[in-house]
Amino acid sequence: MPAVTVTTDQAASLRKLVSDSKITAAPRKGRVISITSGKGGVGKTNISINLAYALASMGRRVYLLDADLGLANIDVLLNLTPAYTIDDVLSGEMELRDIIADGPGNIKVLPSSSGVVEMAELDEDRQAQLLEKLKDLDDDIDYLIIDTGAGIASNVLRFNVCADEIILVVAPEPSSMTDAYSVIKVMASRYDIRSFNLLANSLESPKQGERVFEHLQKVSRDFLQLELNYLGGIPRDPKLIKAVRSQRPLLEMFPDAPAAKSIKALAQHIETSASVPRSLAETPRKDKPLRFWERILQWREKKN
């Protein structure tokens, strides 16, 4: 499959769209990271929770958005009973600040609904409404971690498009790798996303994670002409199951567990690394990447 690029005319149109917009927020202090996957059951939500916990333990102001709309479970995994959710914000009954729940380790949680069909089928305009409301929290955030749904549904893709960085979680099994490649392919062809961070989970050994990365790197290079960035791997850890059953983060309950140490190393890497432009459309503005709020305009311009 040939590489998809953005032409000069397209890039110029995008820059004009941004400059003409009423969204004029100052550059953000924080970073928006989406945690996504091709299929469910690969540990994406537990990684989101524990990465948020690790970053918060470093003194950072971390918000965790449960964006697995309609099938949210962060509140369950953290033993929270939020009075209100994102559904109440979108209905106009509550403001975003009204639904913030205090999670463990100073994490601020933005909970969503579970079993609500309307949330699972959130349309483009209502999703844009939610993303734009996040702007109200801008001054309070060092990191916004978005735990997306799995797969290539439109509302999942839009969260990924708007994030500064995408962490794609993959397990060492054929179906997970196949579905992960599907995410990469759709994001690259539809939105020209050219930068993906791969995180291998539930590994029996570091070599197993390297093989997963090498496989996905090869097909991405051969068919999409893009390079992946390997963030490393998280070992399979029986203590994670105990933490889940106790409804507590692994890093809180077993901070010295092998998986906990790997997630802390991942947080340290994120903290010391810089966010980079993810597509050709972002580079012409004197190499300054588009801001989170500007990306909302980008995908709204590209109707599904």
PyMOL commands that set and color helices and strands:
alter all, ss='L'
color gray80, all
select helices_A, chain A and resi 8-20+44-57+74-77+86-90+96-99+104-106+117-120+124-140+154-162+174-191+206-224+238-245+250-253+258-272+280-282+292-301
alter helices_A, ss='H'
color red, helices_A
select strands_A, chain A and resi 31-37+62-67+101-102+108-110+143-150+165-170+196-203+228-235
alter strands_A, ss='S'
color yellow, strands_A
deselect
rebuild
show_as cartoon
